[in-house]
C-alpha cells in the first residue's frame, strides 16, 4: 500500500507540472529476459524471515555476467537500466562499486519497487559530465530524480550508489523533492561549479529545477 501511494503521488506530481506518462515503459516492465546466454535462469536462496520481508533471489552466473561495468558512464548506465528492468534484485553485479553492492544488499527490495524506479527513469533525458575518474549524470526533463554518480575503476565506470545516498536526500513539503547535500567529498569538490543553491536547496546547474506546485503558493 505504501508503494502504491508513492506511485500515485509520483504520477500526480508529474501530471501537475505537465509531464505526460510514457507508455513505452509498459513494454519494458514485463520483460523477464535479455540477450545474454542463460537468460531468465534464477536460483532461490533461503530467506531469513526475521530480517527480510522479501525472498532473496540470485541471478544465475550467466545473467550476472551480463551486467558488466563498461568503458563509459553512459554505457554502464544503459546496462543499469537493463538490470532494473528485470525482476531479480541481485545487486552483486559488476556495474556497482563494492561499497554500493554491500549497501544495496542490505535493502529489502521488491519487484514492484524495481518497476517504480524504472518508471521514474525510463525515457528521461539526462546529461553526463566526466572529470578524471568521476562522473555525474543528472536529469534535464524531470525534477524528481536525483543525480547518479559514477567512479572509474580499473578502466571501467561503475555506479556509486553509496555515494549517491551520502550526497543526496529526499525533501518533503517543499518546492523540491530532493536536495544535493554533499560537503567536501570527492564528488562535491570535483563538480562544485555544477552545484547551485535554490532557496536553501542544493541542486545541479542546468538540470531540471522546476519547483513543485504547492497548494496556496504563487505557482499553483
N, C-alpha and C positions, 0 to 999 in steps of 0.2 A: 504493500500500500504506500509506503514511504517513497519507493522508487517511482511508482505510478504518479504520485503527486508531483514529484520532481520533473518527470517527463511532461506532464501537463503544464506546469509552471514555465518550463523552457519554451514550449511551443507558444504559449500565450505571450511570453515576452518577445519572442521573435515576431509574432503577428502584430503586436502593438507598434514595434519600430518599423514595420513594413516589409519584413523579410518573409519570402514565401517558403513553404515546405518543398524540399527537393525530393520528388517521388522516386528518383533513381536509387536512393538508399534502400528502398524496399526490395530491389533486385539483388542487393549485396547481402543483406542480413540473412536470408535463408540458406546461403551457400554453406555447405559443410565440407568442401574440399577445395584444393588448389592444384597447381600443376606439378607439385613435387611428387616424387615416387612414394608410394605407400600412403597417398593422401587419404585422410579420414580415419586412419588406424589410431586407436587410442587404447590405453590401458588404465584401469581404475586402481587407485591406491586407497587403502583403508583410511577413512576419515575419523578423526578424534571428535566425537560428538560433543565433548565438553569444551572444546576450544574453537571449533569451526562450524558455522551454520550451514555450510555448503560442502558437498562431497569434493574431495581433492581428486582432480583428474590430471593425467600426464600425457603430453604429446608423445607419439612414437618417435623413435630416433630419426626416422626418415623425415617426419614432419618438422621436428625441431631443427634439423639441418637446413630446412628451407628458410628459416628466419635468421639470416646471417647479416651481420653488420657490413655496410658497403663502403665504397670509396668516396662517397659524397653524402652530406646530410640529407639531401632530397631523396636519394636512392634508399637510404636507411628509413626515412620517414614513409616512403611508399611500401616498404616491407612491413613496417609497423602497422599501416592501415590494413594490410592483408592479415596480419596477426590478429588485429582487433575484430576483423570481420568473421573469424572462425569461432566456434563456440567453446573451445577448450581454454580455460585460463591456466596457462602454464608459463610463468614469467622467466623460467630458466632457459632463456634463449639468448643468442649472441647479440641481438640488437640493443640490449640493455647493458649498462655498466654493472659490474658485480654488486656494488652497493645498491643499485636500483633493483636488481634481482632479489636481493635479501629483503628490501623494503616491500616490494610487491608480494613476495611470498608470505608476508605476514598478514595480508589482507584477505578477507572472505569475499571474493568477487563472484557474482552470479552471471550466467549467460545474458540475463536481461540487462545487467549493468554494462556488459560489453556492448550490447546494442545501443544503450544510451550514449556511451562515448562515441560510437560510430556515428550516430545521428547528429551529435554536436559538431563533428569534424568533417564528415563526408562532404565533398564538393566545395568546401570552403576555400577561399583564396588566401594565400599567405606569401610572405617574403622571408628569405633566409639570408642572414649575414654571417659570413665566416671570417674569423680573425685568429690567425695562428692555429692553435689546437682546440678552439672553442667556436661554437656556432649557436645562434638563436633563431628560432622560427616563430614568427608572430603573425596573427591573422589580420587581414585587411578588409574583410567584409562581414565580420561578426564581432561584436563587442563582448561576447560571453566567454570566449575561450582564452585562457591564459597561455603564455608562450611555452614552447618546447625548447629544451636546452640539450646541446649535443657536445660530446667530448671526443676528440680524435685520439685513438689509442692504437699503437702498432699499425698505423697507416690506414685504419678504418674508423668510421664515425659511429658512435653508439649514443642512444638516448640516455640522458642523465636525469631520470625521473626523480631520484633522491634530491638532486639539486633544485629541481622544479618545486618540490614540496617545501624545501627550506626557503626558497626565494619568492614564493607567491602565496597568497592566502585568499580565500573567498571572503567577500564582503556582503553583509546582509543589511538591508534597509536604507541603502544609499543610491547614488546615481550610477554606480559601477558595481559589477558583480564580482570582480577580482582586483587585486592590487599587487604590484611588484613591491616586495619588502626586503629584498637583498641588501646587505650592508657590508661592504669591504671584502666580499668574497671574490674569487677569480672572475666569475661571470659579471658581477656588478662593476668591477673595475674595468674589464675589457669592453663592456658595452655601455659605459657611463654616459657617453654622448647620445645614446639612443633612448635613454630613460628620461621621463619627464614627470612633473608633479601637477596633477589636475585636482584642485580643491582638496589637497591633502592626500590624494590617492596616487601612488606610483603606477605609471603606465608606460607603454612603449611608444616612442615617437613614430608617427606615420602609420601606426596600427589603427584599427577601428576603435575609436574612442568616443563613439556616440553615447551620450548619457541615457540611462534608463528612464522610462516615464514613471514619475512618482505622483500619485494621486494628490491633487491640490497644489501642485507646483506649476511654475510658469510653462514647463514643457509638456503638460498633459495634453 
